[in-house]
Amino acid sequence: MSAVRDTLRLARGAPRPVASWLLLVAGAVLLVAAQWVLWADEVLFNADGFSERAVRALDDDDVQEYVSTVIVDTLIEEGSPDLIAARPLIEAAVQAVIGSSPFEQLYETALRETHRTLLSEDPIVLQIVDVSVVVKPTLANFNPELAESIPDLDTEVLELAESEVLHAVLDIAEGVSVLAQVLPLLAVGALAASWAVSRGRRRTAMRIGIALVVVAVSMVLLLDFSKAAIAALVGERAGAATEGVWDAFLGDLRSWNLAIGAGGALMATAASPWFAGLSPAQAPARVWELMTAPGSNAGRLLRAIIAVAVGWTALVSPGDLVEFSVALLGLAAIYLGLAELVRLLWVERATTAEDLARAAAAQRPRLSPVVRLAALVAVIAVGVATIGVLVSGLGIIGGADRDTAAALEACNGHAELCDRPLNEVAFAATHNSMSAASEGWFFAAHSDGIAEQLDHGIRGLLIDVWFGSPARNGVSTELLGGSREVMVERYGLEAVESRERIAARLGPTSGRELYLCHGFCELGATPLRDTLDDIRRFLVTNPAEVVIVFIQDEAPAADIAAAFEDAGLDRYAYAHPGAAPWPTLGELVERNERLVVMTENAPDAPVPWLHRGFEVAQETPFRFHSVDDLSCDLNRGRADAALFLVNHWIEDIAPSPADAELLNARDVLLPRLRQCESERGQLPNLVAVNFYRVGDLMAVVDELNGVGTASQ
């Protein structure tokens, strides 16, 4: 700031023409610096701007081809040698995935998360996107066996420790943010001051316009030559992709300078003495005269530069020349109108004999105040419209700082849900989600497993986690507290005896693992790691979906948390900070914290994202034996808890599809949910049922949310 004060002091003490020139040069230099600082603030140091432009780069065919090659090489190197022979199939699958909208969403989310991690003061752990998760389903359409042989890449992690370099980057980011607010104002102020202190303001306006053109042309040439040089340095294979990435990240900066140059050319032309007093019909003739017979060496130099620039553009990029020519015609039309408005407003005092002669020749009639006011309003409107285009259309100033809900097409299948807090959204949920007939469970509560449920639209999973011991013919339950009496008290003597008869036939057991079981792993057991892999796969391939998992934890919470971390789910888990308001679905999606996990029994939370369920949620009773028993009374949880679980099934050791057909029908389900909403003063957030495919669960949940059918 001291340098700026010194410049202004010098300008005030200097003769007015010298001060005007000094301020003009300072304004041009500040304008160049302001552009780079604004670009860095909005692109390099802004997670949304960075990820948005990175995704834009994927629209380039050369970039897609290069990224595809890198992914295929990585999958083959990490997999078995047999994959080499299948490279064409793998390439086809990867290219199909990269060109898809889900991959772009996934790619943008990962880049945003990585960028924010880098530019935060939190411990830095960057996890590489598991590309194999989105490639496998596509490849399975061609060759299921080959798809299974594709390796998982989710274990690759890059850890960055605290370092002086990191803190230096953070300091630079903060400094750039400040400069981005200051430098543009200083640039405009210096140019305005140059005009204000000059004696011939029309000529100064022309010089400012020329300065803008010089700045714009210099920046465009710098960007184009730098792109060509870097593409040549990286080699033929990556050169085309490099140009595509360059255009995605710096194309806005180039477009902005083209606009600055066009505006400067308009200003210089409208204010130039060569065009003063000319009618719109005379202006084209004057342009032709200046181009064919310039009256000074400066004019000849300008003509030579223009000729070289036009020829170079025609050779290197003829398409740009066509676009430029069309734009030039548009600018000429704007100029003619703008010049006429300026002549209506601006009668500059004559200072030379030439000026007096020109003014006498013009013989313009005196204008009424109404005409002058209308002309002034028109000039201001043109200026406001131009600034609006630069600010919102070119993406340099605030281009990436957009509202989250506007940027998202849908959250959990509906755009309307993006701006709603989590506790104001209803989720279709399944009771004993893991209990699936298709996975060999006795007394199953559903026809298919959790992966299929998620694909169908279920977003709330009620699961039970136990320790079990694998055996040759099944899994043996680890008794609660090692006590048979506790099991009898909870499940009844008949059920315990049935479990014991089955356990006797399992054979010897070995080890100890976490399973999803409903009390008795002998009647059905799914390895927890397999289910967590299914959930991770769903979250990876559906980056706009939020899922809630409510766990009946019959194993230590620390072990459950470790299993989630091993599956890579902790990076998607949301940690709710105490009594704070719940975030919207859009905010959870935008931050990639799309998994809410709660436990029923843990006395404390071993990690912030593993919530003690009945501190944040309340529920209805669940031991109903008929439809007449259904109630909305408070069971577990506090009456003021933010989330509301409605248990809606008939309690039976063998769940019945016939019961579900009755309970899940709209005429039964919706009135009960409305009754619970009225009695408890809260929207049911988790609507948990058995046999979710039977009845009208999905339609009723949509009706609760006030939306149409979800797009899966």
C-alpha positions in Angstrom: 0.0 0.0 0.0 2.9 2.4 0.6 4.0 2.0 -3.0 0.5 3.0 -4.1 0.6 6.1 -1.8 4.0 7.1 -3.2 2.6 6.8 -6.7 -0.4 8.9 -6.0 1.8 11.5 -4.2 4.1 11.6 -7.2 1.1 12.0 -9.5 -0.3 14.9 -7.5 3.1 16.7 -7.6 3.7 16.1 -11.3 2.4 18.1 -14.2 -1.1 16.9 -15.2 -0.1 15.1 -18.4 2.8 13.3 -16.7 0.5 12.3 -13.8 -2.1 11.0 -16.2 0.4 8.8 -18.0 1.9 7.5 -14.7 -1.6 6.5 -13.5 -2.4 4.9 -16.9 0.7 2.7 -16.7 0.0 1.8 -13.1 -3.6 1.0 -13.9 -2.5 -1.3 -16.8 0.0 -3.1 -14.6 -2.5 -3.5 -11.8 -5.1 -4.8 -14.2 -2.7 -7.6 -15.3 -2.0 -8.5 -11.7 -5.6 -8.3 -10.7 -6.6 -10.8 -13.4 -4.1 -13.4 -12.3 -5.0 -12.9 -8.6 -8.7 -13.2 -9.3 -8.0 -16.4 -11.4 -5.9 -17.9 -8.6 -8.5 -17.1 -6.0 -11.4 -18.5 -8.0 -9.7 -21.5 -9.6 -6.5 -22.6 -7.8 -7.6 -21.8 -4.2 -11.3 -22.5 -4.6 -12.4 -26.1 -4.3 -15.6 -25.6 -6.3 -13.9 -23.6 -9.0 -11.1 -26.1 -9.3 -13.3 -29.2 -9.4 -15.7 -27.6 -11.8 -12.9 -26.8 -14.3 -11.4 -30.2 -13.9 -14.7 -31.8 -14.8 -15.0 -29.4 -17.7 -11.6 -30.8 -18.9 -13.2 -34.2 -19.2 -15.4 -33.0 -22.0 -12.4 -32.8 -24.2 -11.9 -36.0 -26.2 -8.1 -35.9 -25.9 -8.3 -35.6 -22.1 -10.8 -38.5 -21.9 -8.5 -40.6 -24.0 -5.5 -39.8 -21.8 -7.3 -40.4 -18.5 -8.7 -43.6 -19.9 -5.2 -44.8 -20.7 -3.9 -44.0 -17.2 -6.8 -45.8 -15.5 -6.4 -48.9 -17.7 -2.7 -49.0 -17.1 -3.2 -48.8 -13.4 -5.9 -51.5 -13.3 -3.7 -53.9 -15.3 -0.6 -53.2 -13.3 -2.4 -53.7 -10.0 -4.3 -56.8 -11.3 -3.2 -60.2 -12.6 -1.1 -60.6 -15.8 -4.2 -62.2 -17.4 -5.7 -58.8 -17.7 -3.2 -57.8 -20.4 -4.9 -60.0 -23.0 -8.3 -58.4 -22.1 -7.0 -54.8 -22.5 -9.4 -53.9 -25.4 -12.5 -54.9 -23.3 -11.2 -53.0 -20.3 -10.5 -50.0 -22.4 -14.0 -50.1 -23.8 -15.5 -50.3 -20.3 -13.3 -47.4 -19.0 -14.1 -45.2 -21.9 -17.8 -45.8 -21.5 -17.6 -44.9 -17.8 -15.5 -41.7 -18.3 -18.0 -40.4 -20.7 -20.9 -40.8 -18.3 -22.5 -38.2 -16.0 -22.1 -40.4 -12.8 -18.3 -40.5 -13.4 -18.2 -36.8 -13.8 -20.1 -36.3 -10.5 -17.8 -38.8 -8.8 -14.7 -37.1 -10.3 -15.9 -33.6 -9.2 -16.7 -34.8 -5.7 -13.4 -36.4 -5.2 -11.4 -33.4 -6.6 -13.4 -31.0 -4.4 -12.8 -33.1 -1.3 -9.1 -33.5 -2.1 -8.7 -29.8 -2.8 -10.4 -28.8 0.4 -8.3 -31.2 2.4 -5.1 -29.7 0.9 -6.1 -26.2 1.7 -7.3 -26.8 5.2 -5.5 -26.9 8.6 -6.9 -30.3 9.4 -4.6 -33.4 9.2 -4.2 -34.3 5.5 -5.2 -37.7 4.2 -5.9 -37.9 0.5 -7.7 -41.1 -0.6 -7.7 -42.0 -4.3 -11.1 -42.5 -5.9 -11.8 -46.2 -6.3 -12.2 -46.2 -10.1 -12.6 -50.0 -10.1 -16.0 -49.6 -8.3 -17.5 -47.8 -11.3 -15.7 -49.8 -14.0 -16.7 -53.3 -12.8 -20.4 -53.0 -13.4 -19.9 -51.8 -16.9 -17.3 -54.5 -17.6 -19.6 -57.1 -16.2 -22.0 -56.5 -19.0 -19.3 -57.8 -21.4 -17.6 -60.4 -19.2 -18.6 -61.0 -15.6 -15.6 -63.2 -14.9 -13.2 -60.5 -16.1 -15.0 -57.9 -14.0 -14.4 -59.9 -10.9 -10.7 -60.0 -11.6 -10.4 -56.2 -11.7 -8.5 -55.2 -8.5 -9.8 -52.8 -5.9 -7.8 -49.5 -5.6 -9.5 -48.2 -2.5 -6.6 -49.0 -0.2 -4.3 -46.6 -1.9 -3.8 -43.6 0.4 -1.5 -40.6 0.2 -0.7 -39.1 3.6 0.8 -35.7 3.9 2.2 -34.6 7.2 2.3 -31.1 8.6 5.1 -29.2 6.9 6.4 -25.7 6.3 5.4 -26.0 2.7 1.8 -26.7 3.6 1.6 -23.7 5.9 3.2 -21.5 3.2 0.5 -22.6 0.7 -2.2 -21.7 3.2 -0.6 -18.3 3.8 -0.5 -17.7 0.0 -4.1 -18.7 -0.3 -5.1 -16.2 2.4 -3.0 -13.5 0.8 -4.4 -14.1 -2.7 -8.0 -13.8 -1.3 -7.2 -10.4 0.1 -5.5 -9.2 -3.1 -8.4 -10.5 -5.1 -10.6 -7.9 -3.4 -8.1 -5.0 -3.5 -6.2 -5.2 -6.8 -9.3 -4.8 -9.1 -10.4 -1.7 -7.2 -6.9 -0.2 -7.4 -6.7 -0.9 -11.2 -10.0 0.7 -11.9 -9.1 3.6 -9.5 -5.8 4.2 -11.3 -7.4 4.3 -14.7 -10.2 6.6 -13.5 -7.7 8.9 -11.9 -5.7 9.0 -15.1 -8.8 10.2 -16.9 -9.7 12.7 -14.1 -6.4 14.5 -13.8 -5.9 14.9 -17.6 -6.5 18.0 -19.6 -7.8 16.4 -22.8 -10.2 13.8 -21.4 -11.4 12.5 -24.7 -7.8 11.8 -25.7 -7.2 10.2 -22.3 -10.2 8.0 -22.7 -8.8 6.9 -26.0 -5.4 6.1 -24.4 -7.2 4.1 -21.7 -8.9 2.1 -24.4 -5.6 1.4 -26.2 -4.0 0.4 -22.9 -6.8 -2.1 -22.3 -6.3 -3.5 -25.8 -2.5 -3.8 -25.2 -3.1 -5.6 -21.9 -5.6 -8.0 -23.5 -3.5 -8.8 -26.5 -0.4 -9.4 -24.3 -2.3 -11.8 -22.0 -3.9 -13.7 -24.9 -0.6 -14.1 -26.7 1.1 -15.2 -23.4 -1.6 -17.8 -22.7 -1.6 -19.2 -26.3 2.2 -19.4 -26.6 2.5 -20.9 -23.1 -0.1 -23.6 -23.9 1.8 -24.5 -27.1 5.1 -24.6 -25.4 3.9 -26.8 -22.6 2.1 -29.2 -24.9 5.4 -29.5 -26.9 7.4 -30.2 -23.8 5.2 -33.0 -22.4 5.3 -35.0 -25.7 2.9 -36.1 -28.3 1.0 -38.6 -26.0 0.0 -36.1 -23.4 0.3 -32.9 -25.5 -3.3 -32.9 -26.7 -4.7 -33.7 -23.3 -2.5 -31.0 -21.8 -4.1 -28.5 -24.2 -7.6 -29.7 -23.2 -6.8 -29.2 -19.5 -5.2 -25.8 -20.2 -8.3 -24.6 -22.0 -10.6 -25.9 -19.2 -8.6 -24.1 -16.5 -7.4 -21.0 -18.4 -10.0 -20.6 -21.1 -12.0 -18.3 -19.0 -9.0 -16.0 -18.4 -8.4 -15.9 -22.2 -12.1 -15.1 -22.8 -12.1 -12.4 -20.2 -9.1 -10.7 -21.9 -10.8 -10.9 -25.3 -13.8 -9.1 -23.7 -11.4 -6.6 -22.1 -9.7 -6.0 -25.5 -13.0 -5.6 -27.3 -14.2 -3.1 -24.7 -11.0 -1.2 -24.9 -11.2 -1.1 -28.7 -14.7 0.3 -28.5 -13.6 2.9 -26.0 -10.6 4.0 -27.9 -12.5 4.2 -31.2 -15.4 6.1 -29.8 -13.1 8.6 -28.1 -10.6 8.9 -30.9 -10.2 12.2 -32.7 -10.2 10.4 -36.0 -13.9 9.5 -35.6 -15.1 12.5 -33.7 -18.0 14.1 -35.3 -18.4 11.4 -37.9 -21.9 10.0 -38.7 -22.5 6.2 -38.6 -22.4 6.2 -42.4 -19.0 8.0 -42.5 -17.3 5.8 -39.9 -16.7 2.7 -42.1 -15.1 4.9 -44.8 -12.8 6.4 -42.2 -11.7 2.9 -41.0 -10.9 1.9 -44.6 -8.9 5.1 -45.0 -6.9 4.6 -41.9 -6.1 0.9 -42.9 -5.1 1.7 -46.4 -3.3 5.0 -46.0 -2.3 5.6 -42.3 -1.1 9.2 -41.9 1.7 8.5 -39.4 4.4 6.0 -38.6 2.4 4.9 -35.5 -0.5 4.2 -37.8 1.7 2.1 -40.1 3.0 0.1 -37.1 -0.5 -0.5 -35.9 -1.6 -1.7 -39.4 1.4 -4.1 -39.6 0.6 -5.6 -36.2 -3.0 -6.1 -37.1 -2.1 -7.7 -40.4 0.3 -10.1 -38.7 -2.2 -11.0 -35.9 -5.0 -11.7 -38.5 -2.7 -13.8 -40.7 -1.4 -15.8 -37.7 -4.9 -16.5 -36.5 -6.0 -17.6 -40.0 -3.2 -20.1 -40.1 -3.3 -21.4 -36.6 -7.0 -21.3 -35.8 -9.2 -20.4 -38.7 -12.3 -21.2 -36.6 -11.3 -18.5 -34.1 -10.9 -16.0 -37.0 -14.5 -16.7 -38.2 -15.8 -16.2 -34.7 -13.7 -13.1 -34.3 -15.0 -11.6 -37.6 -18.6 -12.2 -36.5 -17.8 -10.7 -33.1 -16.2 -7.7 -34.8 -19.4 -7.0 -36.8 -21.3 -7.0 -33.5 -18.8 -4.7 -31.9 -19.0 -2.4 -34.8 -22.7 -2.1 -34.4 -22.3 -1.4 -30.7 -19.6 1.1 -31.5 -21.9 3.1 -33.8 -24.6 3.3 -31.2 -22.1 4.1 -28.4 -20.4 6.8 -30.4 -23.7 8.4 -31.2 -24.6 8.4 -27.5 -21.2 9.9 -26.6 -21.7 12.7 -29.1 -25.1 13.4 -27.6 -23.6 13.7 -24.1 -20.0 15.0 -24.5 -19.1 18.3 -26.0 -15.4 18.7 -25.2 -14.0 22.2 -25.0 -11.9 23.0 -28.1 -8.3 23.7 -27.4 -6.8 23.8 -30.9 -7.7 25.4 -34.3 -8.4 21.9 -35.6 -10.9 21.2 -32.8 -12.6 24.6 -33.5 -12.9 23.8 -37.2 -14.3 20.3 -36.5 -16.9 21.7 -34.1 -17.9 24.3 -36.6 -18.3 21.7 -39.3 -20.4 19.5 -37.2 -23.0 22.2 -36.5 -24.9 20.1 -34.0 -28.1 21.5 -32.7 -28.4 22.2 -29.0 -29.9 19.1 -27.2 -32.8 19.3 -24.8 -32.2 18.0 -21.2 -34.6 15.1 -21.8 -32.5 13.8 -24.7 -29.3 14.2 -22.7 -30.9 12.3 -19.7 -32.1 9.5 -22.0 -28.6 9.2 -23.6 -27.0 9.1 -20.1 -29.3 6.3 -19.0 -28.5 4.3 -22.2 -24.8 4.6 -21.6 -25.1 3.5 -18.0 -27.3 0.5 -19.1 -24.6 -0.5 -21.6 -21.9 -0.3 -18.9 -24.0 -2.3 -16.4 -24.8 -5.0 -19.0 -21.1 -5.3 -19.9 -20.0 -5.7 -16.3 -22.8 -8.2 -15.7 -21.5 -10.3 -18.7 -18.0 -10.2 -17.4 -18.9 -11.1 -13.9 -21.4 -13.9 -14.4 -20.8 -15.2 -17.9 -17.1 -15.6 -18.0 -16.6 -17.4 -14.7 -13.6 -15.4 -13.5 -15.2 -13.3 -10.8 -17.4 -15.5 -8.7 -17.9 -17.9 -11.5 -17.4 -21.0 -9.3 -19.1 -19.6 -6.1 -22.5 -21.0 -6.8 -25.4 -22.1 -4.7 -25.1 -25.8 -3.9 -28.7 -26.6 -4.6 -28.5 -24.9 -8.0 -25.4 -26.9 -8.9 -27.0 -30.3 -8.0 -29.5 -31.9 -10.2 -31.0 -34.0 -7.4 -30.4 -35.2 -3.9 -31.8 -38.7 -3.1 -33.5 -38.6 -6.4 -35.2 -35.2 -6.1 -34.0 -31.6 -6.7 -36.5 -30.4 -4.1 -34.7 -32.3 -1.3 -31.3 -30.6 -1.8 -32.1 -27.6 0.3 -33.9 -29.4 3.1 -32.2 -30.3 6.4 -31.7 -34.0 7.0 -34.3 -34.0 9.9 -36.9 -32.6 7.5 -36.6 -35.5 4.9 -38.3 -38.9 5.0 -36.2 -41.9 4.2 -37.5 -45.3 3.1 -35.9 -47.8 5.5 -35.8 -51.6 6.1 -36.0 -53.4 9.4 -33.4 -56.1 9.7 -32.0 -55.0 6.3 -29.5 -57.9 6.2 -32.2 -60.6 6.6 -32.6 -61.6 3.0 -34.0 -64.8 1.5 -31.7 -64.5 -1.5 -28.7 -64.8 0.8 -29.8 -67.9 2.5 -31.4 -66.5 5.7 -34.0 -68.5 7.6 -37.1 -66.4 8.6 -36.0 -63.6 6.2 -37.6 -60.2 6.4 -36.8 -59.3 2.8 -36.5 -61.0 -0.5 -33.1 -59.5 -1.4 -30.1 -58.1 0.2 -28.8 -54.6 1.0 -27.1 -53.9 -2.4 -30.5 -54.5 -4.1 -32.3 -52.5 -1.5 -30.1 -49.5 -2.1 -30.5 -49.8 -5.8 -34.3 -49.9 -5.3 -34.3 -46.6 -3.4 -34.0 -47.7 0.3 -31.9 -45.0 2.1 -32.3 -46.2 5.7 -30.7 -49.5 6.9 -31.5 -51.0 10.3 -28.9 -53.7 10.9 -27.7 -55.8 13.8 -23.9 -56.4 14.3 -22.6 -59.4 16.3 -19.4 -61.3 16.7 -19.6 -64.8 15.4 -17.3 -67.7 14.8 -17.1 -69.2 11.3 -17.6 -72.9 10.9 -17.6 -75.4 8.0 -21.4 -75.2 7.6 -22.3 -71.7 8.9 -21.6 -69.2 11.7 -21.9 -69.8 15.4 -23.2 -66.8 17.5 -21.0 -65.4 20.3 -23.5 -65.3 23.2 -24.4 -62.0 24.7 -22.0 -61.6 27.6 -21.3 -65.3 27.2 -24.7 -65.9 28.9 -27.4 -68.3 27.7 -29.8 -66.7 30.2 -29.5 -63.3 28.6 -30.4 -64.8 25.2 -33.4 -66.7 26.6 -34.6 -63.5 28.3 -34.4 -61.5 25.0 -35.5 -64.1 22.4 -37.3 -66.8 24.4 -36.5 -70.4 25.2 -37.9 -71.9 22.0 -35.7 -69.7 19.8 -32.6 -70.4 21.9 -33.1 -74.1 21.7 -33.5 -74.0 18.0 -30.3 -72.0 17.7 -28.5 -74.6 19.8 -29.7 -77.5 17.7 -28.4 -75.8 14.5 -25.1 -74.9 16.2 -24.5 -78.5 17.1 -24.5 -79.4 13.4 -22.2 -76.6 12.3 -19.0 -78.4 13.1 -15.9 -76.9 14.7 -15.5 -73.1 14.7 -12.4 -71.0 14.3 -11.6 -67.3 14.8 -14.0 -64.4 15.4 -15.5 -62.0 13.0 -18.1 -59.3 12.8 -21.4 -60.5 11.2 -24.8 -59.1 10.5 -27.1 -61.5 12.4 -30.5 -61.1 14.0 -29.8 -62.5 17.4 -28.7 -65.9 16.0 -26.0 -66.1 13.4 -26.9 -69.8 13.0 -30.2 -68.7 11.3 -28.5 -66.3 9.0 -25.2 -64.4 8.9 -23.7 -61.9 6.4 -20.1 -60.8 6.9 -20.1 -57.2 7.9 -17.2 -56.4 5.6 -19.2 -57.6 2.6 -22.2 -55.3 3.4 -19.9 -52.4 4.1 -18.3 -52.9 0.7 -21.8 -52.9 -0.9 -22.6 -49.6 0.9 -19.3 -48.1 -0.2 -19.9 -49.2 -3.8 -23.3 -47.5 -3.8 -21.9 -44.2 -2.3 -19.1 -44.2 -4.8 -21.3 -44.8 -7.8 -24.1 -42.5 -6.6 -22.5 -39.3 -5.5 -25.8 -37.4 -4.8 -27.3 -39.9 -2.4 -27.4 -39.7 1.4 -27.8 -43.0 3.4 -28.5 -43.6 7.1 -27.4 -46.7 8.9 -28.8 -47.5 12.4 -27.0 -50.3 14.1 -28.2 -52.6 16.9 -24.6 -53.1 18.2 -24.2 -56.3 20.0 -20.4 -56.0 19.4 -18.1 -53.2 20.8 -18.6 -49.9 19.0 -14.8 -49.5 18.6 -14.7 -52.8 16.6 -17.6 -51.6 14.4 -16.0 -48.3 13.8 -12.7 -50.0 12.8 -14.7 -52.1 10.3 -16.2 -49.0 8.7 -12.7 -47.5 8.5 -11.3 -50.6 6.9 -14.0 -50.4 4.3 -13.2 -46.8 3.5 -16.6 -45.6 4.7 -15.2 -43.2 7.3 -14.4 -40.7 4.5 -18.1 -40.5 3.7 -19.3 -40.4 7.3 -20.9 -37.2 8.8 -20.2 -36.2 12.4 -23.0 -34.1 13.9 -21.7 -31.4 16.2 -23.9 -31.6 19.3 -27.0 -29.4 19.3 -26.2 -27.7 15.9 -28.9 -27.6 13.2 -28.7 -30.6 10.8 -27.2 -29.8 7.4 -29.2 -30.0 4.2 -28.9 -32.9 1.9 -27.3 -30.6 -0.6 -24.6 -29.6 2.0 -23.9 -33.3 2.8 -23.6 -34.1 -0.9 -21.4 -31.1 -1.5 -19.1 -32.0 1.4 -19.3 -35.7 0.4 -20.4 -36.6 4.0 -23.3 -38.7 2.8 -23.3 -41.5 5.4 -25.0 -41.0 8.8 -24.2 -43.9 11.2 -25.9 -44.5 14.6 -25.7 -47.2 17.3 -28.3 -48.3 19.8 -26.3 -49.6 22.8 -22.8 -48.1 22.9 -22.2 -46.1 26.1 -20.0 -43.7 24.2 -18.9 -42.9 20.7 -15.4 -44.1 19.9 -15.2 -41.7 16.8 -17.2 -38.5 16.2 -19.2 -39.9 13.3 -20.5 -43.0 15.1 -23.4 -41.3 16.9 -25.2 -42.7 20.0 -28.5 -43.2 18.2 -31.0 -42.4 20.8 -29.3 -39.1 21.7 -30.1 -37.8 18.2 -33.1 -40.0 17.4 -36.4 -41.1 18.9 -38.6 -44.0 17.9 -42.0 -45.6 18.2 -42.6 -49.0 19.9 -41.8 -52.0 17.7 -43.3 -55.1 19.4 -46.7 -55.1 17.5 -48.6 -58.3 17.0 -51.4 -56.9 14.8 -52.4 -53.8 13.0 -54.6 -52.8 15.9 -51.5 -52.7 18.1 -49.8 -50.0 16.1 -49.1 -46.8 18.1 -47.0 -43.7 17.9 -46.0 -43.6 21.6 -42.5 -42.7 22.5 -40.3 -45.7 23.0 -36.5 -45.1 23.1 -34.9 -41.7 22.7 -35.7 -38.2 23.9 -38.9 -36.5 22.9 -36.9 -33.6 21.6 -34.5 -35.7 19.5 -34.2 -34.3 15.9 -34.6 -37.6 14.0 -37.7 -39.8 14.2 -37.8 -43.5 13.5 -41.2 -45.1 12.9 -41.2 -48.9 13.3 -43.8 -50.4 11.1 -43.9 -54.2 11.1 -45.5 -57.1 12.9 -43.1 -58.7 15.4 -42.8 -62.4 14.7 -39.9 -64.9 14.6 -40.9 -65.6 11.0 -41.9 -62.3 9.3 -44.9 -62.7 6.9 -45.1 -61.2 3.4 -48.9 -61.2 3.9 -48.6 -59.0 7.0 -46.3 -56.7 5.0 -48.8 -56.5 2.1 -51.4 -55.2 4.6 -49.1 -52.9 6.6 -47.2 -51.4 3.6 -50.4 -50.5 1.7 -50.9 -46.8 1.3 -54.2 -46.8 3.1 -52.6 -48.2 6.2 -49.0 -46.8 6.1 -49.7 -43.2 5.2 -52.4 -42.6 7.8 -50.2 -44.0 10.5 -47.3 -41.8 9.5 -49.5 -38.8 9.4 -50.9 -39.7 12.9 -47.3 -40.1 14.2 -46.3 -36.8 12.7 -49.3 -35.1 14.3 -48.9 -36.7 17.7 -45.1 -36.3 17.9 -44.9 -33.0 16.1 -42.2 -34.3 13.8 -41.9 -35.7 10.3 -41.1 -39.4 10.3 -37.5 -39.5 9.0 -36.9 -43.3 8.9 -40.0 -45.3 7.8 -38.8 -48.9 8.6 -40.8 -51.9 7.2 -40.4 -55.6 6.4 -40.6 -56.8 2.7 -40.1 -53.3 1.3 -41.0 -54.4 -2.2 -44.5 -55.3 -1.1 -47.0 -52.4 -0.9 -46.5 -48.7 -1.4 -43.5 -47.8 0.7 -41.6 -45.7 -1.9 -44.7 -43.8 -3.1 -45.7 -43.0 0.5 -42.3 -41.7 1.4 -42.4 -39.5 -1.7 -45.7 -38.2 -0.6 -44.4 -37.4 2.8 -41.6 -35.5 1.2 -44.0 -33.8 -1.2 -42.2 -34.9 -4.3 -42.8 -37.0 -7.3 -41.4 -40.4 -8.2 -37.7 -40.6 -7.5 -35.3 -40.9 -10.4 -33.1 -43.9 -9.7 
